[in-house]
């Protein structure tokens, strides 16, 4: 019998290349936002095809600042999915706007687009679709709905007037490297917020990037400069600019926030870029290996690749038909006893205390609950060997024999 392996859920894929880049950053004497952060911004922008990019300390910061750039304020409504991590919705609360949650489709983790359309009011200023597991949402459908509702849209800022409709602000935390109809994630929505957290495909330990599509009448440099002010206390010069001879003086133009990326973090990202396409290809190999063994057993899995889209392969989400939430938890424990760390993506937002306190009730989101109740996420990362993948498959199928009817 094969000995028990220890397979963590999602460890960072760090090589000597990342260690060298970080060491070089430390030795350079410049460790906060500086030349490496600017270089990473340029590389991300080029990778997704955007004119500009801002790198910050998290996807959450990126999403919140995008809402602020859009001029969304208390009294406005922003719609997102009930089936996501809190960061998709908490940023709406941070700016004082009203969170509107929409249930998922019956057979998809995407929002129910009919319910999305029905949720739009004169107060709606943005929609935040979520690319769960790295699979891009149907943005054509979302734009169609936003355009259809443009007759009741009431713009209240220059950028809202330039858009002329509800803004589409994608939560692309999972989908760096994904595409739909040949368009990369990062250019599918008006604004896109990526996560470079430690568990993500592409990591800077903590970090994120915001990209956006050009908006007629609004300068990309103006958006970039506004984001710089918002992310650095409203200070008119960053630390790098202040190092120029005699350039100490600066102004504070607003009492803003502090969420810039450091050059130490950006150094990791610069190293990750050198092999990221290879990492994406490896994720696809692992997904196809899992699919070939699990789908024939009756395990329901997400379709990561199709004629119309290509996923980043961030999560391997499975559902076991017919099991209860208690049985799902039993399976996760049995996998852990065999050294395999599994997870659940996601416990719907209305089930959490913070959202209950905001008045949400999971009974109003039956599809989201049903997706959650029998969901198990298997380890999927680029540190898995073929032997590790086979070990996961063999143990999962063995355990499931008791549960799949």
C-alpha positions in Angstrom: 0.0 0.0 0.0 1.3 3.4 -0.9 2.5 5.5 2.1 0.5 8.6 3.0 1.6 11.7 1.0 1.2 15.2 2.4 -0.5 17.3 -0.2 -1.3 20.9 0.8 -4.2 22.7 -0.8 -2.5 25.5 -2.6 1.1 26.3 -1.7 3.0 29.1 -3.5 5.1 28.0 -6.5 8.4 29.7 -5.6 11.7 28.9 -7.3 15.2 30.3 -6.9 14.3 32.8 -9.6 11.8 34.5 -7.3 14.2 34.3 -4.4 16.9 36.0 -6.5 14.6 38.8 -7.7 13.5 39.5 -4.1 17.1 39.4 -2.9 18.1 41.8 -5.7 15.3 44.1 -4.6 16.4 44.0 -1.0 20.0 44.7 -1.9 19.0 47.6 -4.2 18.0 49.7 -1.2 14.6 50.4 -2.8 12.0 48.2 -1.3 8.7 50.2 -1.4 6.8 51.2 -4.5 9.4 52.0 -7.2 11.0 50.8 -10.4 10.0 47.1 -10.0 6.4 47.9 -9.3 6.3 50.2 -12.4 7.9 47.4 -14.4 5.3 44.9 -13.2 2.5 47.3 -14.1 3.8 47.5 -17.6 4.1 43.8 -17.9 0.6 43.1 -16.7 -0.8 45.8 -19.0 1.0 44.3 -22.0 -0.1 40.7 -21.0 -3.8 41.6 -20.9 -3.8 44.2 -23.6 -4.7 47.3 -21.5 -3.2 50.7 -21.9 -2.4 51.1 -18.3 -2.4 49.0 -15.1 -2.0 49.8 -11.4 -0.5 47.3 -9.0 -1.7 47.5 -5.4 -1.5 45.4 -2.2 -4.6 43.3 -2.9 -7.4 42.6 -5.3 -9.7 44.1 -2.7 -7.9 47.4 -2.8 -8.1 47.4 -6.6 -11.8 46.8 -6.6 -12.5 49.4 -4.0 -10.5 52.0 -5.7 -12.2 51.2 -9.0 -15.5 51.9 -7.3 -14.2 55.2 -6.0 -12.8 56.2 -9.5 -16.3 55.5 -10.9 -17.7 58.0 -8.3 -20.0 55.4 -6.7 -21.3 56.7 -3.3 -23.8 56.1 -0.5 -27.3 55.7 -1.9 -26.0 53.9 -5.0 -26.5 50.1 -5.5 -23.9 47.6 -6.8 -24.8 44.1 -7.8 -22.7 41.0 -7.3 -23.0 37.2 -6.8 -24.2 35.6 -3.6 -21.7 32.7 -4.4 -18.3 34.2 -3.9 -15.7 35.3 -1.4 -16.5 38.3 0.8 -14.1 40.6 -1.1 -16.5 40.8 -4.1 -19.1 42.4 -1.9 -17.4 44.0 1.1 -15.8 46.7 -1.1 -19.4 47.9 -1.9 -20.0 48.3 1.8 -16.6 50.0 2.3 -17.7 52.9 0.1 -21.1 53.2 1.7 -23.1 51.8 -1.3 -25.8 49.2 -1.0 -24.9 45.5 -1.7 -27.3 43.7 -4.0 -26.8 39.9 -4.2 -28.0 37.7 -7.0 -28.4 34.0 -6.9 -26.5 31.7 -9.2 -27.9 29.8 -12.1 -29.2 26.3 -11.4 -26.4 24.6 -13.3 -23.7 27.2 -13.3 -21.7 29.2 -10.7 -22.3 32.3 -12.7 -25.0 34.8 -11.7 -28.6 34.1 -12.9 -28.7 36.7 -15.6 -32.5 37.0 -15.6 -32.3 37.7 -11.9 -29.4 40.1 -12.5 -31.6 42.1 -15.0 -34.5 42.1 -12.6 -32.3 43.4 -9.8 -31.3 46.6 -11.7 -32.9 49.8 -10.5 -32.3 53.5 -11.1 -29.8 53.4 -8.2 -27.7 50.7 -9.8 -24.2 52.0 -10.8 -22.1 48.8 -11.2 -22.2 45.1 -11.6 -19.4 42.9 -10.2 -19.4 39.5 -12.0 -17.1 36.9 -10.5 -14.8 34.7 -12.6 -15.0 31.7 -10.2 -12.1 29.1 -10.6 -10.7 31.2 -13.4 -13.5 30.7 -15.9 -14.6 34.1 -17.4 -18.3 35.0 -17.1 -20.5 35.7 -20.1 -19.6 39.3 -20.4 -21.5 39.7 -23.7 -24.7 38.9 -21.8 -23.8 41.2 -19.0 -23.1 44.1 -21.3 -26.3 43.3 -23.1 -28.2 43.6 -19.9 -26.4 46.8 -18.9 -27.1 48.4 -22.3 -30.8 47.3 -22.1 -31.1 49.1 -18.8 -29.3 52.3 -19.9 -32.7 54.0 -20.2 -33.0 54.1 -16.4 -29.3 54.7 -15.7 -28.7 58.0 -13.9 -25.0 59.0 -14.2 -23.6 61.2 -11.5 -19.9 61.5 -12.4 -17.9 62.3 -15.5 -16.8 58.7 -15.9 -20.4 57.4 -15.5 -21.6 59.9 -18.1 -18.8 58.8 -20.5 -19.9 55.2 -20.1 -23.6 56.0 -20.4 -24.6 52.8 -18.7 -24.0 50.7 -15.6 -20.3 49.9 -15.2 -19.1 46.3 -15.4 -16.4 45.7 -12.8 -15.1 42.2 -12.9 -13.8 40.3 -9.9 -11.0 38.6 -11.8 -9.2 37.4 -8.7 -9.0 33.9 -10.1 -8.7 34.5 -13.9 -5.3 36.0 -14.6 -4.3 34.3 -17.9 -7.9 33.4 -18.9 -9.7 34.5 -22.0 -13.1 34.5 -23.6 -13.6 34.7 -27.4 -10.0 35.5 -27.7 -10.2 38.5 -25.3 -8.0 38.2 -22.2 -9.4 38.6 -18.7 -8.5 42.2 -17.8 -10.1 43.5 -21.0 -13.5 41.8 -20.9 -15.0 44.3 -18.4 -14.7 48.0 -17.9 -12.5 47.4 -14.8 -10.9 44.1 -13.8 -9.3 43.4 -10.4 -6.8 40.6 -10.2 -5.4 38.9 -7.1 -1.8 38.0 -6.6 -2.3 36.5 -3.2 -0.2 33.6 -2.0 -2.7 30.9 -3.0 -3.3 32.3 -6.5 -1.7 31.0 -9.8 0.5 34.0 -10.0 1.7 35.4 -6.7 3.4 38.4 -5.2 2.7 37.1 -1.7 0.1 39.8 -1.2 -0.9 42.0 -4.1 -3.3 42.7 -7.0 -3.6 44.5 -10.2 -6.3 46.8 -11.7 -6.7 47.0 -15.5 -9.4 48.8 -17.5 -10.7 49.4 -21.0 -10.2 52.8 -22.5 -13.3 55.0 -22.1 -14.0 57.6 -24.8 -13.5 61.1 -23.3 -11.6 59.8 -20.2 -7.8 59.8 -20.3 -6.1 56.6 -19.2 -3.3 58.7 -17.6 -6.0 60.6 -15.7 -7.4 57.3 -14.3 -3.9 56.1 -13.5 -3.0 59.3 -11.7 -6.2 59.2 -9.7 -5.5 55.7 -8.6 -2.0 56.7 -7.6 -3.5 59.4 -5.4 -6.1 57.2 -3.9 -3.6 54.5 -3.1 -1.0 56.7 -1.4 -2.7 59.1 1.0 -3.6 61.6 -1.7 0.0 62.5 -2.0 0.9 64.3 -5.2 4.3 62.7 -5.5 5.3 59.1 -4.8 8.5 58.2 -2.9 10.3 57.6 -6.1 9.5 61.0 -7.5 10.6 62.7 -4.3 14.1 61.3 -4.7 14.8 63.7 -7.6 17.2 66.5 -6.6 15.3 69.2 -4.6 12.0 67.5 -5.2 11.0 67.0 -1.6 7.9 69.1 -1.7 4.5 67.5 -2.3 0.8 68.3 -1.7 -2.0 66.2 -0.2 -5.0 66.6 -2.4 -7.4 64.3 -0.5 -7.6 62.3 2.7 -7.3 59.0 0.9 -5.9 55.5 1.5 -2.7 53.5 1.7 -2.6 50.3 -0.3 0.4 50.5 -2.7 2.4 47.5 -3.8 6.0 47.2 -2.7 9.0 46.6 -4.9 9.8 43.5 -2.8 6.4 42.1 -3.8 6.7 43.2 -7.4 10.0 41.4 -7.7 8.3 38.1 -7.1 5.8 38.9 -9.8 8.5 39.8 -12.3 10.1 36.3 -11.7 6.7 34.6 -12.0 6.1 36.2 -15.4 9.1 34.3 -16.8 7.3 31.0 -16.5 3.7 31.8 -16.1 2.5 30.4 -19.5 4.2 27.1 -18.6 2.4 27.2 -15.2 -0.9 27.7 -17.0 -0.2 24.8 -19.3 0.6 22.6 -16.3 -2.7 23.4 -14.7 -4.5 22.4 -17.9 -2.7 19.1 -17.9 -3.7 18.4 -14.3 -7.3 19.4 -14.9 -7.6 17.1 -17.9 -6.1 14.3 -15.9 -8.6 14.8 -13.1 -11.5 15.2 -15.6 -10.6 11.9 -17.4 -10.9 9.9 -14.1 -13.7 11.7 -12.2 -16.3 12.6 -14.8 -16.9 8.9 -15.7 -17.7 8.3 -12.0 -20.5 10.8 -12.0 -18.6 13.6 -10.3 -19.8 17.0 -11.5 -16.9 19.3 -12.4 -16.6 22.8 -14.0 -15.7 22.9 -17.6 -12.5 24.9 -17.8 -11.9 24.9 -21.5 -14.3 25.3 -24.4 -14.5 26.7 -27.9 -15.5 30.1 -26.5 -13.3 30.4 -23.4 -10.1 29.3 -21.8 -9.8 29.2 -18.0 -6.7 30.1 -15.9 -7.3 26.7 -14.2 -7.3 28.2 -10.7 -9.6 25.8 -8.8 -10.7 22.3 -9.3 -14.3 22.4 -8.0 -16.3 19.2 -7.8 -19.8 18.4 -6.8 -21.0 15.0 -5.6 -24.6 14.5 -6.6 -27.0 13.4 -3.8 -24.8 14.0 -0.8 -25.6 16.2 2.2 -23.5 19.0 3.6 -22.6 16.7 6.5 -21.5 13.9 4.1 -19.4 16.5 2.2 -17.6 17.4 5.4 -17.0 13.7 6.2 -15.4 13.2 2.8 -13.1 16.2 3.4 -12.0 14.8 6.7 -11.3 11.4 5.1 -9.2 13.0 2.5 -7.3 14.9 5.2 -6.6 11.6 7.0 -4.9 10.5 3.8 -2.8 13.7 3.8 -4.8 15.5 1.1 -6.0 19.0 2.0 -9.3 19.9 0.4 -11.5 23.1 0.6 -14.9 24.4 -0.1 -15.6 27.2 -2.7 -17.7 28.9 -1.5 -19.9 29.2 1.6 -22.5 31.7 0.1 -22.3 35.2 1.5 -25.8 35.1 3.0 -24.7 32.3 5.3 -22.0 34.5 7.0 -22.8 36.6 10.1 -21.8 39.9 8.5 -24.2 39.4 5.6 -27.0 38.1 7.9 -26.5 41.3 9.8 -27.0 43.2 6.6 -30.4 41.5 6.1 -29.5 38.7 3.7 -31.1 35.3 4.1 -29.8 32.1 2.4 -33.4 31.0 1.7 -33.5 33.7 -1.0 -30.6 32.1 -2.8 -31.5 28.4 -3.2 -29.2 27.7 -6.1 -26.2 29.1 -4.3 -27.0 26.9 -1.3 -27.3 23.8 -3.4 -24.0 24.4 -5.1 -22.4 24.8 -1.7 -23.9 21.8 0.0 -22.2 19.1 -2.0 -19.1 21.0 -3.2 -15.5 19.9 -2.6 -12.4 21.6 -4.1 -9.4 19.4 -4.7 -5.8 20.6 -4.6 -4.8 22.0 -7.9 -1.4 23.7 -8.2 1.8 23.6 -10.1 3.8 21.9 -7.4 1.8 18.7 -7.9 3.6 15.9 -9.6 1.9 13.4 -11.8 2.2 10.9 -8.8 0.6 13.5 -6.5 -2.3 13.9 -8.9 -2.8 10.2 -9.2 -2.7 9.9 -5.4 -5.4 12.5 -5.1 -7.6 10.8 -7.8 -7.1 7.3 -6.4 -8.0 8.3 -2.8 -10.9 10.5 -3.9 -12.5 7.8 -6.0 -11.9 5.2 -3.3 -13.7 7.4 -0.7 -16.5 8.4 -3.1 -17.5 4.7 -3.7 -19.4 4.9 -0.4 -21.2 8.1 -1.4 -22.0 8.0 -5.1 -25.2 6.1 -5.6 
